[in-house]
């Protein structure tokens, strides 16, 4: 009896994401060459944006994002107003140089036009911005989503 293809794909993704070890990373479903959460991705950016980043409130966990995925505070994801879903972005905190790689899966932030990204809790922790709440960042687009 053959297994459905989606079970094989899920198994392969689970195996691939289990082996990082040095950082709290996950493997992107859209690209096996991208490690979300990574702080040492050295690819050249396609485009660079500058502005401020905030992060999602923990109370939003489980709520659907604009892409349809539920918000997971432990995933390395972000919201941007217009970048395609699945776009991979390296976020660099301007004052410390700390960085994290995230995948766009939501729309926002809304309101203050200086804010260009809303980060997941895990991404915000990776660049040590929890206490500050909002920080200046450089968003380096590494891969455009579909």
C-alpha positions as CSV (number, residue, x, y, z in Angstrom):
1,X,0.0,0.0,0.0
2,X,1.4,3.4,-0.9
3,X,1.4,6.4,1.4
4,X,-0.1,9.7,0.3
5,X,2.6,12.1,-1.0
6,X,1.8,14.8,1.6
7,X,2.8,12.4,4.4
8,X,6.1,11.7,2.7
9,X,6.7,15.5,2.3
10,X,5.8,16.2,5.9
11,X,8.1,13.4,7.1
12,X,11.0,14.8,5.0
13,X,10.4,18.3,6.3
14,X,10.4,17.0,9.9
15,X,13.6,15.1,9.4
16,X,15.3,18.1,7.8
17,X,14.3,20.5,10.6
18,X,15.5,18.3,13.4
19,X,19.2,18.6,12.8
20,X,20.4,22.2,13.3
21,X,21.8,22.0,16.8
22,X,23.6,25.4,17.1
23,X,20.6,27.7,17.0
24,X,16.8,27.5,17.3
25,X,16.2,27.0,13.6
26,X,13.6,25.6,11.3
27,X,13.8,24.7,7.7
28,X,11.6,26.6,5.2
29,X,9.1,24.6,3.4
30,X,9.7,26.7,0.3
31,X,13.4,26.3,0.0
32,X,15.7,23.7,1.4
33,X,18.7,26.2,1.2
34,X,17.1,28.6,3.7
35,X,17.4,28.1,7.4
36,X,14.9,30.3,9.2
37,X,16.1,31.7,12.5
38,X,19.7,31.5,11.3
39,X,22.1,34.2,12.4
40,X,24.8,33.3,9.9
41,X,23.1,33.3,6.5
42,X,25.6,35.2,4.2
43,X,23.6,35.4,1.0
44,X,23.6,38.8,-0.8
45,X,20.2,40.6,-0.5
46,X,18.0,41.2,-3.5
47,X,16.6,44.3,-1.9
48,X,17.2,46.2,1.4
49,X,14.5,48.0,3.4
50,X,15.1,50.2,6.4
51,X,12.6,51.1,9.2
52,X,11.4,49.9,12.5
53,X,10.2,46.5,13.6
54,X,7.9,45.5,16.4
55,X,6.7,42.0,17.4
56,X,3.4,40.2,17.8
57,X,1.6,40.0,21.2
58,X,1.6,36.5,22.7
59,X,-2.2,36.7,22.9
60,X,-2.4,36.4,19.1
61,X,-1.0,32.8,19.2
62,X,-3.2,30.5,17.1
63,X,-5.0,33.3,15.3
64,X,-5.0,33.1,11.5
65,X,-2.4,35.2,9.6
66,X,-3.3,36.8,6.3
67,X,-1.7,33.7,4.5
68,X,-4.1,31.4,6.4
69,X,-1.4,29.9,8.7
70,X,-2.1,30.2,12.4
71,X,0.3,32.5,14.2
72,X,3.0,30.5,16.0
73,X,5.1,32.5,18.4
74,X,7.9,29.9,18.2
75,X,8.2,30.0,14.3
76,X,10.5,32.5,12.6
77,X,7.9,34.5,10.7
78,X,7.0,38.1,10.0
79,X,4.4,40.5,8.7
80,X,5.1,43.0,5.9
81,X,2.6,45.2,4.1
82,X,3.4,44.0,0.5
83,X,6.2,41.5,0.2
84,X,4.8,38.2,-1.2
85,X,4.0,35.4,1.3
86,X,7.0,33.1,1.5
87,X,9.5,35.8,1.0
88,X,12.6,35.2,3.1
89,X,14.1,38.2,4.9
90,X,17.2,38.6,7.0
91,X,16.4,41.2,9.7
92,X,19.4,43.0,11.2
93,X,19.0,45.1,14.3
94,X,20.7,48.4,13.4
95,X,22.1,49.2,16.9
96,X,23.6,45.8,17.8
97,X,24.0,44.0,14.4
98,X,22.0,41.0,15.7
99,X,20.2,39.2,12.9
100,X,17.5,36.6,12.2
101,X,16.1,35.1,9.1
102,X,12.3,35.0,8.8
103,X,9.6,34.1,6.3
104,X,6.7,36.5,5.5
105,X,3.3,35.0,6.2
106,X,1.2,37.9,7.3
107,X,0.3,41.5,6.4
108,X,1.2,44.5,8.5
109,X,2.2,46.4,10.5
110,X,-0.5,49.0,10.2
111,X,-0.6,52.5,11.7
112,X,2.9,53.9,12.1
113,X,4.4,54.0,8.6
114,X,8.0,53.9,10.0
115,X,7.3,50.3,11.1
116,X,8.1,47.9,8.3
117,X,7.9,44.5,10.0
118,X,6.0,42.7,12.8
119,X,8.2,39.8,14.0
120,X,7.1,36.6,15.7
121,X,8.1,36.2,19.3
122,X,11.0,33.7,18.4
123,X,12.4,36.2,15.9
124,X,12.2,39.1,18.3
125,X,14.0,37.0,21.0
126,X,16.7,36.1,18.5
127,X,17.6,39.8,18.0
128,X,17.0,40.6,21.7
129,X,14.2,43.2,21.2
130,X,11.6,42.0,23.7
131,X,12.4,44.6,26.3
132,X,12.7,47.5,23.7
133,X,9.5,46.4,21.9
134,X,10.3,48.4,18.7
135,X,13.8,48.7,17.2
136,X,15.4,50.1,14.0
137,X,16.2,47.4,11.5
138,X,17.5,46.7,8.1
139,X,15.4,44.1,6.3
140,X,17.4,42.3,3.6
141,X,15.2,40.4,1.2
142,X,17.0,37.1,0.4
143,X,14.3,35.2,-1.6
144,X,11.0,36.4,-3.0
145,X,8.0,34.2,-2.3
146,X,5.5,33.0,-4.8
